[in-house]
């Protein structure tokens, strides 16, 4: 759901306090970066991690965890995030990465007769 083409008043009429949303799929998780507005039109960010899992009765359910980030904390948050990402990239033990196929990542070139 994207609201980048709407102004804040249009977005609020349609979806309450939602202004803009950016989903990021990462493996089994989806992260939602949502810009929201207060009643005074002050923006803040929510970051939601959503992970699909199988419930006891066989239905899929979603575990969600949410962080609220306010404008006054953006600078410190981004500095801390950049620092920790740099640390991980510089210091994490090397692991074997899964090979990836070049191109579109499509498996349409598989010859099933060879299987």
N, C-alpha and C positions, 0 to 999 in steps of 0.2 A: 504494500500500500504506500503510494508516494503522494505527497502533497506539495511538491516543490512548485507546481504551477498555480497554486492557490495562494491568495493572501491569507493572513491570519484570521480575519473575520469569517471568510468563506470556510476555512478549515474548522474553526470552532463551531460553526453552525452544523457542519456535516458530522463531525466526530468529537464533539466536546473539546478537550484540551489538546488533541493531537494536531501537530503542525507538519511534521515530516518523519518518515520512517525509512530506515535502511537495514534490510535483513542481510546477514552474512552467513552462508552455509559453510560449515567447517566439520567435515566428517559426520559423526552422529549427532552433532549439536548444531543449533542455529542461534546466532546472536542477533538480537534486534537492538539497533541504536535508534531511539525514538526521541525526537524533539517535542517537548510539550510546552504549553503556556499556562501560566497562572491566570487568575481572574484579572490581574493587573497587566497582562500581556508581557510578563517577564518569562523568558525562556529558561528551561532546564533540560537536562538529558537523563533519560533512563536507559540503562543497559540491561537487557534481559537475556539470560542463557536459557534455552529451551532444549531439552533432551527427551526424545521419544523412547519409551520403554514399554514392555509388555506387562500388563497387570495380571493378577492371579487368575482372573476369569477369562484371560485370553484377549482382552481388548487392549488397544494401544492407548496409553495415557502420556501426558507430557509433564515432566518435572520442570518447574520454572524457578529461577532465582533472579532477583531484580536488585539493581543498584541505582540509587538516585544521585545525580551529580549536578551541583548547582554552579552557576557562572563564577562565583567567587572562588571555587575550588578547581576550575579548569586548568590553570597554569601549574599548580602543584601536582595535580593528578597526572597531567601529561608528562611532566618532568619525571615523576616517579615511574611511570609506565615506560618511558623511553630508557631510563636508567636500568630497569630490571630486564627489559628485552635485550639491551646491549650486553648486560652481564651474562644472560643465558646464552646468547650467540657466541660470546667470547670464551665462556667457561664450561659449557655443557659437554659431557663426554660425547665423543663421536659415536654415532650409531649407524648401523647399516640402514640406508634409506631404501624404500621400496622402489624398484625401477619403474619409471613412467614411460609411457609411449609418447613419441613425438606426434605432433599433429593435433587433431581435435579430441583425442582420447576416446574415439569411437571404436567399438569392437566389430564394426561391420565388415572388416577384412578377414575375419576368422573363417577358415575353411573347415566346415564341420565334417567333411568326409575324412579328414586326416585325424580326427579325434577318435 
